[in-house]
Structures are given as structure tokens and as C-alpha cells.
């Protein structure tokens, strides 16, 4: 075995130490709560049954989401983003950065890539030898490019990205719930042991230490969970929070923000039954994302009657099955908010001009001088569409 391979094997083995530590703590907490507290300490049978049922529900959801985060393989770019053989040879032979960028630009024309480097160049990974899709980054620990990479977490020994970000957030949520439930139910017996109202038994150490450990983990997880909830609400990754994504017209920290409700559905999906379960339900394919570039900062309050620019950078197939719901016919009697929502969704899909002629603007802009007519004239480039004076009726 080569020295480099031996070192790599040692690194892989050592990387499992945090996971083993967490599992040992969880196993001990299960024993301490079920055996030492519920069986040996609590004497009331009804209280025992209630505590054990709720505890096992919290424990099951916590372990399920935790191991889903661990075993879910990070999604990586497909071969579509690799340079063709001819272009790859030219790229490797070329020494001038300008010429290399021209090669990458030619290849990127056929790819759904819209973000750039800080200097405006095509994002290319020399390690993986591929053009990076939007929101994709190279993980030095995993030694691979990960779709919508958020960060590499040593506590799950895995890269958190598009394929398992929902599981990671649920893992934080259920671990907090697990710790809160243990702390709340153990508290009264912790006080009784502490004030010597209960006899000194072998359960005393476990109950006292269980409360301290649960409270400590809750406090440490709370800040991390709150931060990731904020990221989900803004539709940002940890990397994007520190370094704003760069689009063709410059960096924009709110480039992927679609509104609070839609930001949440991007991660948890649009099915209420599965959003709280560690079952994959995130929207999209990990390669392309709906983007919005606004002329004002969305964090500065209401943007009513402000000019809003929409970049129509989204897969055409994503909304192809939903065209009938996106485009409202003129004879349909619909409220302003519903018509505006249909226009927003239609703006994310490059529909044909025939479809566009069915989108009406009467009442949408609240301008009585405008007749009931199609919104768009033909032969206008979709990628440069600007929507002006759009009323904001929420998501």
C-alpha cells in the first residue's frame, strides 16, 4: 500500500470518531432514561408509560434523521458538466487564462450555468475537471464537487448539501426536541436527588449527569439550529451567507430568494405530510435553481411598486406539466393575488409566446387605462425580461 493511500485510510478511520462519540452518548442517554429513570426511579406506572412512549417517539425521529444525514451520499455533478474530450485537450494544452476561459464559455453555453467567479469567469474545478453547476462547490474533505454544498459536518462525517440538507435540519430539530424532553422530564428527579429527597442509589449519578448533558447539548444545538432556520428562510447556504453568489450582472446575496414560503418549500418540499419526516422531498434537481434579482434589498422591508427584475434561469421541463395552472385564461374570474401568483410562476418558466398571449394584466397593475390585453409583445428575449410596477401581494 502506498504511503498516500495509508494516510488516506487513517484519515477516513479517524473521521468516524465524532460519529462514534455521538452514538455512544445517545446509547448511554437511552439507558439512563429508560432503565435508571423510568424503571428504577419513577414509581408511578402511568407516569412511566407516558414518559416512555413520548421518549421513544422523540428518540426514533432523532436517530432516523441523524442516520439519514450520515448515509445519504452527497449529490455530485453529472458527466454533462465535464469537458468533452477535444475541449479538455485544448484546455490542458492552453497556458493563457483568457484562452482557457474562452474554451469554458463555449462549453458552458449548452449548460444551465449562470453563476460566475468573483472576477466574472466560468466556475471550473481543476480537481474534478468539470464546470461547476450553480451553488456547487468542491469539498476538500470528501475530495469531490457537491451540489448545493452547505458545509462538511464532522459530526455526521458527511458533506451537507442538496441530497441531505433537509435531513440535517431535521436532525438538528429532533435532537433539540430530544434534549428538551429529557431535560424537562428529568428536572424534578434531578432536584429530588440534588436535595436528598430520594435515596442515594446507582440511578442518582445517571439522572444528575443526564440532565447536565441534555441541557448542554440543547444550548449548543440551539444556536446552530436557529442559524440554519435563518438560512432556509433566505434560501442560502452557509457558503453563500459568507460569500454572495456572483451572477452575470454582479454579486447578489438574495439572488436565490423567492419569498419566505417558497424558500422553505425548496428545502422541505410542498407536501405537508412529508416535510417533517426524514424522507427526501426537496424541490429541483440540484443543478438549476429559480433565481430572482431585485433592485432593492428584500431585507429592508416592503418593495411595493418597486422595479423588480426577474432572471428566467430555470429548467423548461420543471414547469412543463404545470402550464395549465400557471397561465390563467382571460375568461377566468380570479382575484388579483391569484393572477399575480400565476404571473410569478410563469415568469420562472420559458413559456412560448402563444402561452404568454393568454396572460392578462387587467387589475394586476391596478391601472384602469390599460385594456384587457396580452402582457407581452412577441419577439422579446425571455432572458432579459423586466417586470416594472409589480404589486407585491405575498407568496
GUZA-429236 format. One record per residue (C-alpha): residue number from 1; x, y, z. Coordinates in Angstrom, 3 decimals. Layout:
<rs>
   resi          u          v          w
    NUM          X          Y          Z
...
</rs>
This chain:
<rs>
   resi          u          v          w
      1      0.000      0.000      0.000
      2      1.361      3.409     -0.996
      3      2.056      5.904      1.822
      4     -0.560      8.317      0.483
      5     -3.202      5.572      0.487
      6     -2.262      4.561      4.047
      7     -2.610      8.157      5.229
      8     -5.956      8.452      3.456
      9     -7.227      5.267      5.124
     10     -6.143      6.584      8.526
     11     -7.922      9.874      7.873
     12    -11.105      8.040      6.907
     13    -10.935      5.975     10.069
     14    -10.306      8.970     12.310
     15    -13.155     10.889     10.680
     16    -15.618      8.422     12.244
     17    -14.535      9.281     15.801
     18    -17.062     12.171     16.222
     19    -19.861      9.928     14.919
     20    -18.875      7.124     17.298
     21    -18.768      9.613     20.177
     22    -22.270     10.917     19.417
     23    -23.659      7.384     19.152
     24    -22.083      6.373     22.464
     25    -23.635      9.400     24.177
     26    -27.025      8.628     22.621
     27    -26.856      4.966     23.668
     28    -25.949      5.951     27.228
     29    -28.761      8.526     27.335
     30    -31.203      5.826     26.232
     31    -30.043      3.508     29.020
     32    -30.019      6.269     31.635
     33    -33.526      7.461     30.776
     34    -35.283      4.150     30.175
     35    -33.603      1.966     32.798
     36    -32.243      4.235     35.511
     37    -35.001      6.872     35.450
     38    -38.207      5.229     34.244
     39    -37.673      1.733     35.677
     40    -35.608      2.276     38.841
     41    -36.560      5.830     39.887
     42    -40.155      6.522     38.818
     43    -42.673      4.519     40.832
     44    -45.911      5.682     39.212
     45    -46.867      3.272     36.422
     46    -48.917      5.783     34.396
     47    -46.065      8.271     34.506
     48    -43.636      5.574     33.413
     49    -45.766      4.585     30.411
     50    -46.346      8.175     29.307
     51    -42.679      9.110     29.635
     52    -41.525      6.029     27.739
     53    -43.972      6.451     24.841
     54    -43.108     10.101     24.200
     55    -39.409      9.419     24.746
     56    -39.305      6.648     22.147
     57    -41.100      8.843     19.597
     58    -38.507     11.590     20.060
     59    -35.682      9.056     20.106
     60    -36.862      7.364     16.899
     61    -37.217     10.618     14.939
     62    -33.840     11.835     16.196
     63    -31.974      8.639     15.264
     64    -33.786      8.335     11.929
     65    -32.934     11.862     10.783
     66    -29.380     11.575     12.121
     67    -28.550      8.403     10.212
     68    -30.292      9.634      7.071
     69    -27.885     12.578      7.146
     70    -24.949     10.215      7.567
     71    -25.772      7.589      4.945
     72    -27.109      9.934      2.223
     73    -24.373     10.242     -0.371
     74    -23.599     13.809     -1.461
     75    -25.032     14.553     -4.881
     76    -22.284     15.239     -7.438
     77    -22.428     16.818    -10.920
     78    -23.189     14.509    -13.826
     79    -20.883     13.852    -16.783
     80    -22.786     16.546    -18.665
     81    -20.672     19.146    -16.853
     82    -17.360     17.514    -17.747
     83    -15.432     18.943    -20.671
     84    -15.682     16.964    -23.904
     85    -12.509     15.152    -24.859
     86    -11.495     17.639    -27.578
     87    -12.119     20.719    -25.413
     88    -10.397     19.077    -22.463
     89     -7.230     18.506    -24.501
     90     -7.295     22.099    -25.719
     91     -7.850     23.370    -22.169
     92     -4.903     21.384    -20.795
     93     -2.582     22.457    -23.607
     94     -3.562     26.126    -23.368
     95     -1.496     28.143    -20.873
     96     -3.210     31.511    -21.221
     97     -6.110     32.017    -18.756
     98     -8.001     34.102    -21.330
     99     -7.921     31.305    -23.885
    100     -8.935     28.756    -21.262
    101    -11.932     30.894    -20.352
    102    -12.995     31.041    -23.986
    103    -12.989     27.246    -24.091
    104    -15.049     27.071    -20.923
    105    -17.506     29.672    -22.229
    106    -18.102     27.655    -25.396
    107    -18.887     24.554    -23.370
    108    -20.972     26.437    -20.797
    109    -23.315     27.813    -23.481
    110    -25.109     24.464    -23.567
    111    -25.247     24.111    -19.771
    112    -27.657     25.674    -17.236
    113    -24.863     27.651    -15.556
    114    -25.491     31.252    -14.524
    115    -23.200     31.977    -11.573
    116    -19.613     33.109    -12.008
    117    -16.456     33.584    -10.012
    118    -15.714     36.887     -8.306
    119    -13.909     38.048    -11.450
    120    -16.795     37.006    -13.726
    121    -15.144     33.841    -15.056
    122    -16.746     30.436    -15.555
    123    -16.532     28.354    -12.375
    124    -14.318     25.379    -13.164
    125    -12.954     22.723    -10.796
    126     -9.427     21.698    -11.744
    127     -9.557     18.841     -9.240
    128    -12.723     17.207    -10.611
    129    -12.178     18.649    -14.115
    130    -15.719     19.872    -14.629
    131    -17.694     23.082    -14.904
    132    -19.378     23.696    -11.579
    133    -23.184     23.927    -11.644
    134    -24.797     26.796     -9.763
    135    -24.298     26.559     -5.974
    136    -21.903     23.642     -6.406
    137    -18.574     23.692     -4.557
    138    -15.612     21.371     -4.122
    139    -15.265     19.729     -0.706
    140    -11.628     19.203      0.175
    141    -12.536     16.604      2.811
    142    -14.710     14.476      0.521
    143    -12.466     15.359     -2.453
    144    -15.445     15.858     -4.751
    145    -17.755     18.586     -6.010
    146    -21.053     18.610     -4.126
    147    -24.323     20.010     -5.485
    148    -25.650     22.933     -3.438
    149    -22.945     22.384     -0.876
    150    -23.615     23.880      2.541
    151    -20.685     22.613      4.624
    152    -18.830     19.481      5.654
    153    -20.027     18.329      9.066
    154    -17.618     16.179     11.125
    155    -20.440     15.102     13.472
    156    -22.094     13.197     10.618
    157    -18.849     12.539      8.719
    158    -20.536     13.685      5.559
    159    -20.934     16.652      3.291
    160    -24.218     18.501      3.827
    161    -25.652     19.551      0.504
    162    -28.587     19.185     -1.850
    163    -29.185     15.477     -1.189
    164    -29.293     15.629      2.618
    165    -29.713     19.246      3.750
    166    -33.339     18.611      4.741
    167    -32.219     15.613      6.810
    168    -29.559     17.735      8.502
    169    -32.025     20.455      9.521
    170    -34.460     17.833     10.802
    171    -31.605     16.185     12.691
    172    -30.934     19.484     14.473
    173    -34.643     19.963     15.173
    174    -35.241     16.480     16.585
    175    -32.003     16.492     18.567
    176    -33.179     19.710     20.223
    177    -36.582     18.149     20.886
    178    -34.872     15.064     22.308
    179    -32.734     17.152     24.655
    180    -35.617     19.404     25.719
    181    -37.856     16.454     26.512
    182    -35.162     14.728     28.563
    183    -34.335     17.917     30.467
    184    -37.982     18.720     31.186
    185    -38.903     15.251     32.442
    186    -35.692     14.651     34.376
    187    -35.727     18.050     36.113
    188    -37.999     17.128     39.023
    189    -35.991     13.997     39.812
    190    -32.762     15.927     39.380
    191    -33.957     18.338     42.106
    192    -35.054     15.488     44.352
    193    -31.684     13.750     44.062
    194    -29.840     17.037     44.496
    195    -31.770     17.924     47.669
    196    -31.551     14.336     49.015
    197    -35.302     13.747     48.852
    198    -34.548     10.468     47.093
    199    -32.227      7.804     48.451
    200    -28.697      7.541     47.071
    201    -28.779      4.728     44.526
    202    -26.841      3.866     41.401
    203    -29.512      5.827     39.465
    204    -28.533      9.124     41.084
    205    -25.364      9.595     39.044
    206    -27.134      8.772     35.764
    207    -30.074     11.102     36.435
    208    -27.890     14.027     37.534
    209    -25.454     13.620     34.654
    210    -28.281     13.036     32.155
    211    -29.799     16.428     32.958
    212    -26.472     18.242     32.592
    213    -25.650     16.538     29.278
    214    -29.112     17.146     27.782
    215    -29.078     20.814     28.821
    216    -25.554     21.308     27.497
    217    -26.329     19.753     24.112
    218    -29.567     21.740     23.841
    219    -27.772     25.049     24.346
    220    -25.047     24.158     21.853
    221    -27.515     22.979     19.183
    222    -29.928     25.890     19.644
    223    -27.676     28.493     18.024
    224    -26.803     26.195     15.115
    225    -30.441     25.276     14.514
    226    -31.534     28.925     14.638
    227    -28.836     29.871     12.151
    228    -29.887     27.178      9.673
    229    -33.538     28.139     10.015
    230    -32.498     31.643      9.015
    231    -30.590     30.222      6.045
    232    -33.619     28.196      4.944
    233    -35.842     31.281      5.177
    234    -33.389     33.187      2.965
    235    -32.727     30.237      0.622
    236    -28.987     30.484      1.225
    237    -26.267     28.018      2.031
    238    -23.602     28.573      4.667
    239    -21.102     29.299      1.880
    240    -23.442     31.840      0.261
    241    -24.023     33.534      3.618
    242    -20.301     34.306      3.846
    243    -19.724     34.865      0.127
    244    -22.617     36.100     -2.008
    245    -23.152     34.231     -5.296
    246    -21.986     36.133     -8.358
    247    -24.316     36.378    -11.341
    248    -23.715     37.850    -14.762
    249    -24.569     41.317    -13.512
    250    -22.633     41.039    -10.255
    251    -22.897     39.517     -6.766
    252    -26.295     39.299     -5.107
    253    -26.837     37.750     -1.676
    254    -30.586     37.494     -2.401
    255    -30.177     36.010     -5.859
    256    -31.911     32.750     -4.928
    257    -34.506     34.262     -2.591
    258    -38.060     33.544     -3.768
    259    -40.024     34.636     -0.720
    260    -40.195     33.020      2.712
    261    -42.779     30.356      1.874
    262    -41.159     29.263     -1.374
    263    -37.733     29.272      0.219
    264    -38.977     26.760      2.767
    265    -40.584     24.544      0.114
    266    -37.301     24.459     -1.802
    267    -35.794     22.508      1.110
    268    -38.747     20.698      2.704
    269    -40.957     20.226     -0.352
    270    -44.579     21.154     -0.918
    271    -46.153     18.092      0.728
    272    -47.128     18.785      4.329
    273    -47.145     15.123      5.351
    274    -43.510     14.541      4.384
    275    -41.959     17.902      5.260
    276    -41.311     16.881      8.879
    277    -40.132     13.363      8.062
    278    -36.571     12.487      7.000
    279    -37.843     11.464      3.576
    280    -36.415     13.175      0.520
    281    -38.869     15.807     -0.730
    282    -36.709     18.809     -1.713
    283    -37.640     20.536     -4.958
    284    -35.449     20.688     -8.044
    285    -32.654     18.547     -9.399
    286    -29.659     20.183     -7.710
    287    -28.330     21.615    -10.978
    288    -30.660     24.523    -11.685
    289    -32.452     26.838     -9.291
    290    -35.051     29.587     -9.750
    291    -33.328     32.921     -9.243
    292    -34.567     36.403     -8.576
    293    -32.559     39.605     -8.754
    294    -34.360     42.553     -7.165
    295    -33.368     46.170     -7.401
    296    -33.864     46.674     -3.660
    297    -32.713     44.662     -0.692
    298    -35.520     42.317      0.319
    299    -34.400     42.578      3.946
    300    -35.226     46.297      4.042
    301    -38.975     45.854      4.197
    302    -41.712     46.321      1.626
    303    -40.789     46.514     -2.056
    304    -44.234     47.527     -3.226
    305    -44.277     49.460     -6.510
    306    -40.505     48.970     -6.908
    307    -38.975     47.766    -10.146
    308    -38.301     44.033     -9.912
    309    -36.004     42.194    -12.268
    310    -36.597     38.526    -12.806
    311    -33.937     36.341    -14.328
    312    -35.592     33.420    -16.030
    313    -32.941     30.855    -15.306
    314    -34.835     27.642    -14.742
    315    -35.244     24.327    -16.494
    316    -38.051     24.391    -19.016
    317    -39.124     20.875    -18.090
    318    -39.709     21.783    -14.450
    319    -42.946     23.645    -15.124
    320    -43.899     21.946    -18.393
    321    -46.524     19.810    -16.641
    322    -47.914     22.833    -14.784
    323    -48.550     25.232    -17.678
    324    -52.313     24.964    -17.342
    325    -52.113     26.123    -13.741
    326    -49.511     28.807    -14.382
    327    -51.309     30.602    -17.228
    328    -54.759     31.964    -16.482
    329    -57.134     32.397    -19.404
    330    -58.876     35.791    -19.788
    331    -62.325     34.361    -19.096
    332    -61.307     33.008    -15.681
    333    -62.561     35.181    -12.831
    334    -59.678     35.248    -10.421
    335    -58.556     37.609     -7.662
    336    -55.595     39.889     -8.125
    337    -53.399     37.889     -5.781
    338    -54.025     34.635     -7.661
    339    -53.350     36.272    -11.005
    340    -50.164     37.783     -9.678
    341    -49.045     34.428     -8.293
    342    -49.653     32.821    -11.694
    343    -47.577     35.528    -13.346
    344    -44.727     34.985    -10.876
    345    -44.711     31.243    -11.517
    346    -44.991     31.736    -15.265
    347    -42.005     34.048    -15.105
    348    -39.870     31.161    -13.903
    349    -40.652     29.041    -16.948
    350    -39.697     29.939    -20.533
    351    -43.196     29.510    -21.935
    352    -43.953     30.016    -25.597
    353    -45.328     33.282    -26.952
    354    -48.643     31.556    -27.582
    355    -48.925     30.772    -23.902
    356    -47.927     34.306    -22.983
    357    -50.765     35.779    -25.006
    358    -53.165     34.183    -22.541
    359    -51.738     36.027    -19.549
    360    -53.799     39.112    -18.871
    361    -52.875     42.163    -16.843
    362    -56.237     43.741    -16.120
    363    -56.399     44.596    -12.389
    364    -52.898     43.193    -11.932
    365    -51.253     46.589    -12.116
    366    -54.426     48.336    -10.962
    367    -54.264     50.700    -13.947
    368    -57.751     51.389    -15.297
    369    -56.395     52.902    -18.501
    370    -54.959     49.524    -19.531
    371    -57.371     47.425    -21.600
    372    -57.739     43.662    -21.240
    373    -54.829     42.707    -23.480
    374    -51.810     40.359    -23.557
    375    -48.963     41.379    -21.341
    376    -46.089     40.726    -23.700
    377    -45.409     41.669    -27.250
    378    -43.893     38.951    -29.437
    379    -40.195     38.550    -30.201
    380    -38.889     39.707    -26.827
    381    -35.911     37.866    -25.348
    382    -37.073     35.971    -22.280
    383    -33.737     36.121    -20.525
    384    -33.794     39.923    -20.465
    385    -37.441     40.328    -19.293
    386    -38.094     43.140    -16.820
    387    -41.244     43.443    -14.770
    388    -41.993     47.004    -13.684
    389    -44.513     48.286    -11.152
    390    -45.408     44.792     -9.971
    391    -47.704     44.838     -6.969
    392    -46.472     42.644     -4.151
    393    -49.306     40.510     -2.781
    394    -47.119     37.986     -0.987
    395    -46.396     34.375     -1.682
</rs>
